[in-house]
Amino acid sequence: MIDIHCHLMPAVDDGAKTLEDSLKIFRSATNAGITDIILTPHYIKGTDYEFNNRSKNQIIEILKEALRRENIKIKIYTGNEVYIDQKLPEMIKKGKVATLANSRYLLLELPINSEDNSAGNVIFELKSMGITPIIAHPERYEYIKAHPERVKRYLELGCLLQGDYHSLFGKYGRKAQKTLKMLIKRGQISFLASDTHKASQAYRLAEAEKVALKLTKSREKTEDLFYKNPMKIIKDKEVKL
């Protein structure tokens, strides 16, 4: 698996608090078969989660050295989980936030409880810049749980969708579980990722693959969710729905 959404960068958001916390999760990840991880700390304008790219790159180098020292053979890349904001295109131009592995893809978080009516305008601007938004965990948004057909709006705007595979086990409630399964069955999810925050949140990759395979009924499509499409992000190649 290649994990495109996790919070393993220490002391920058609500994820890993220390370098040792990060390393514990990396050890768990390598034991589960993870080969590559894109680190996606939250970026929410106007909050404590405004850690800039320069600072992130410094921490990445510290992490890389620690991984070498611990003989943990996972490749890591920078990114962000960016909360939608009207000024997001400007923030990208100024280098405040990072796309995934320096690619054309940006991990975008939407409001949990109520839909942002301006999202379409922001997404249109991003697309005009050559950036493809990947909507993080759509199954967890209340308005999509209530009306799963609303994801069509984002797909029609040119977005892709990333599900949190822990939703398949009910971590975020039965509605989120049901919604993600439905979206996978419909072929509307392009990526499954962990969204791991803590060492106590074990990687359940093998179990997740079995569940996904039952839903897709295709080993090839399951590999797309966990490996092939994420690899296209790292290589900055087109991901087709």
C-alpha positions as CSV (number, residue, x, y, z in Angstrom):
1,M,0.0,0.0,0.0
2,I,0.9,3.6,-0.6
3,D,-0.7,5.8,2.1
4,I,-1.7,9.3,0.7
5,H,-3.4,10.6,3.9
6,C,-1.9,10.5,7.4
7,H,-0.8,12.7,10.2
8,L,2.6,11.4,11.2
9,M,4.6,14.6,11.1
10,P,5.4,15.2,14.8
11,A,4.1,18.2,16.7
12,V,2.4,20.1,13.9
13,D,-1.3,19.2,14.2
14,D,-3.5,16.7,16.0
15,G,-1.5,13.7,14.9
16,A,1.8,12.4,16.2
17,K,3.1,14.5,19.1
18,T,6.8,13.5,19.2
19,L,9.4,12.0,16.8
20,E,9.2,8.7,18.8
21,D,5.4,8.7,18.3
22,S,5.9,9.0,14.6
23,L,8.5,6.2,14.5
24,K,6.1,3.9,16.4
25,I,3.5,4.4,13.6
26,F,6.1,4.0,10.9
27,R,7.1,0.6,12.4
28,S,3.5,-0.4,12.4
29,A,3.2,0.7,8.8
30,T,6.2,-1.2,7.5
31,N,5.0,-4.3,9.3
32,A,1.6,-3.9,7.5
33,G,3.3,-3.7,4.1
34,I,3.3,0.1,3.5
35,T,6.1,1.1,1.1
36,D,5.4,4.9,0.6
37,I,3.7,7.5,2.7
38,I,2.7,11.1,1.9
39,L,2.6,13.1,5.1
40,T,-0.5,15.4,5.1
41,P,-0.6,17.6,8.2
42,H,-3.7,19.8,8.4
43,Y,-3.5,23.3,7.0
44,I,-6.4,25.4,8.2
45,K,-6.0,29.1,7.6
46,G,-6.4,31.3,10.7
47,T,-5.8,28.5,13.2
48,D,-2.7,26.9,14.9
49,Y,-2.5,24.5,11.9
50,E,-0.7,26.9,9.5
51,F,2.6,25.1,9.4
52,N,4.4,26.4,6.2
53,N,6.2,24.4,3.6
54,R,9.7,25.5,4.6
55,S,9.2,24.3,8.2
56,K,7.6,21.0,6.9
57,N,10.6,20.3,4.7
58,Q,13.0,20.7,7.7
59,I,11.0,18.1,9.7
60,I,10.9,15.8,6.7
61,E,14.7,15.7,6.6
62,I,14.7,14.9,10.4
63,L,12.2,12.1,9.8
64,K,14.2,10.7,6.8
65,E,17.4,10.5,9.0
66,A,15.4,8.9,11.8
67,L,14.0,6.3,9.4
68,R,17.4,5.5,8.1
69,R,18.8,5.2,11.6
70,E,15.9,2.8,12.6
71,N,16.3,0.9,9.3
72,I,12.6,1.6,8.4
73,K,12.4,1.3,4.7
74,I,9.5,3.6,3.9
75,K,9.8,6.4,1.4
76,I,8.1,9.7,2.6
77,Y,6.8,12.7,0.8
78,T,5.4,16.1,1.7
79,G,1.8,17.2,1.4
80,N,-1.1,18.7,3.3
81,E,-4.7,18.1,4.1
82,V,-5.9,21.6,3.3
83,Y,-9.3,22.9,4.6
84,I,-11.1,24.7,1.8
85,D,-10.7,28.4,1.8
86,Q,-11.6,31.2,-0.7
87,K,-7.9,32.2,-0.7
88,L,-6.6,28.7,-1.3
89,P,-5.4,29.3,-4.9
90,E,-3.4,32.3,-3.6
91,M,-2.0,30.3,-0.7
92,I,-0.7,27.7,-3.2
93,K,0.9,30.3,-5.4
94,K,2.7,31.8,-2.3
95,G,4.0,28.3,-1.3
96,K,2.1,28.1,2.0
97,V,0.6,24.7,1.3
98,A,1.8,21.6,-0.5
99,T,0.3,19.4,-3.1
100,L,0.8,15.7,-2.7
101,A,4.4,14.7,-3.3
102,N,4.8,17.9,-5.3
103,S,2.3,16.6,-7.9
104,R,-0.8,18.1,-9.6
105,Y,-3.0,16.6,-6.8
106,L,-4.1,18.5,-3.7
107,L,-5.8,16.8,-0.7
108,L,-8.8,19.0,0.1
109,E,-10.9,18.8,3.3
110,L,-14.5,20.1,3.2
111,P,-16.7,21.2,6.2
112,I,-18.1,18.3,8.2
113,N,-21.6,19.5,9.0
114,S,-22.7,21.9,6.2
115,E,-21.8,22.1,2.6
116,D,-19.7,25.1,1.5
117,N,-21.6,26.8,-1.4
118,S,-18.4,28.5,-2.6
119,A,-16.5,25.2,-3.0
120,G,-17.3,25.0,-6.7
121,N,-15.6,28.4,-7.3
122,V,-12.5,27.4,-5.4
123,I,-12.3,24.0,-7.2
124,F,-12.8,25.7,-10.6
125,E,-9.8,28.0,-9.8
126,L,-7.7,25.1,-8.7
127,K,-8.5,23.2,-11.9
128,S,-7.6,26.3,-14.0
129,M,-4.2,26.2,-12.3
130,G,-3.7,22.6,-13.3
131,I,-4.4,21.2,-9.8
132,T,-6.8,18.3,-9.3
133,P,-8.4,18.3,-5.8
134,I,-8.8,15.0,-4.0
135,I,-11.7,15.3,-1.6
136,A,-10.7,13.7,1.7
137,H,-13.1,11.2,3.4
138,P,-16.4,12.2,1.7
139,E,-18.2,9.5,3.6
140,R,-17.7,11.5,6.9
141,Y,-19.5,14.6,5.7
142,E,-23.0,14.9,7.1
143,Y,-24.5,16.2,3.9
144,I,-23.0,13.3,1.9
145,K,-24.0,10.7,4.4
146,A,-27.6,12.1,4.1
147,H,-27.4,12.4,0.3
148,P,-24.6,10.3,-1.2
149,E,-25.6,11.5,-4.7
150,R,-24.0,14.8,-3.9
151,V,-20.6,13.5,-4.6
152,K,-21.5,13.7,-8.3
153,R,-21.2,17.5,-8.1
154,Y,-17.5,17.2,-7.0
155,L,-16.8,14.5,-9.6
156,E,-18.3,16.6,-12.3
157,L,-16.1,19.5,-11.2
158,G,-13.1,17.3,-11.9
159,C,-12.3,16.2,-8.3
160,L,-11.3,12.7,-7.2
161,L,-12.4,11.1,-3.9
162,Q,-10.3,9.5,-1.1
163,G,-12.0,7.3,1.5
164,D,-10.7,6.5,4.9
165,Y,-10.5,2.7,5.0
166,H,-11.1,2.7,8.8
167,S,-14.6,3.9,7.9
168,L,-15.1,0.4,6.5
169,F,-14.8,-1.0,10.0
170,G,-17.3,1.5,11.5
171,K,-14.7,3.9,13.2
172,Y,-16.8,6.9,12.2
173,G,-20.2,5.4,12.7
174,R,-22.5,3.1,10.7
175,K,-23.6,5.9,8.3
176,A,-20.1,6.7,7.3
177,Q,-19.4,2.9,6.9
178,K,-22.5,2.4,4.7
179,T,-21.7,5.5,2.6
180,L,-18.1,4.5,1.9
181,K,-19.2,1.0,0.9
182,M,-21.8,2.5,-1.4
183,L,-19.3,4.9,-3.1
184,I,-16.8,2.1,-3.6
185,K,-19.4,-0.1,-5.2
186,R,-20.4,2.7,-7.5
187,G,-16.7,3.2,-8.6
188,Q,-16.6,6.7,-7.3
189,I,-13.7,6.3,-4.9
190,S,-10.2,6.5,-6.4
191,F,-8.1,6.1,-3.3
192,L,-8.3,4.4,0.1
193,A,-6.0,5.8,2.8
194,S,-5.5,5.4,6.5
195,D,-5.8,9.0,7.9
196,T,-3.7,7.7,10.8
197,H,-3.1,10.1,13.7
198,K,-1.9,7.9,16.6
199,A,0.1,4.8,17.3
200,S,-3.0,3.2,18.8
201,Q,-4.7,3.4,15.4
202,A,-3.2,0.2,13.9
203,Y,-2.9,-0.3,10.2
204,R,-5.6,-2.8,9.2
205,L,-4.4,-3.1,5.6
206,A,-5.0,-6.8,5.0
207,E,-8.6,-6.6,6.4
208,A,-9.3,-3.5,4.4
209,E,-8.2,-5.1,1.2
210,K,-10.5,-8.0,1.8
211,V,-13.5,-5.7,2.4
212,A,-12.7,-3.6,-0.6
213,L,-12.3,-6.7,-2.8
214,K,-15.8,-7.9,-1.8
215,L,-17.2,-4.4,-2.8
216,T,-15.3,-4.0,-6.1
217,K,-15.4,-7.7,-7.1
218,S,-12.1,-7.0,-8.9
219,R,-8.6,-7.5,-7.7
220,E,-7.4,-4.9,-10.3
221,K,-9.8,-2.3,-9.0
222,T,-8.8,-3.0,-5.4
223,E,-5.1,-2.6,-6.3
224,D,-6.1,0.8,-7.9
225,L,-7.5,2.0,-4.6
226,F,-4.5,1.0,-2.4
227,Y,-1.5,1.1,-4.7
228,K,-1.8,1.9,-8.4
229,N,-3.7,5.2,-8.2
230,P,-1.5,6.4,-5.2
231,M,1.6,5.6,-7.2
232,K,0.3,7.7,-10.1
233,I,0.2,10.6,-7.6
234,I,3.8,10.1,-6.7
235,K,4.7,9.9,-10.4
236,D,2.4,12.8,-11.2
237,K,0.5,10.9,-13.7
238,E,-3.2,11.2,-14.6
239,V,-5.6,9.3,-12.4
240,K,-8.8,8.4,-14.3
241,L,-12.1,7.7,-12.5
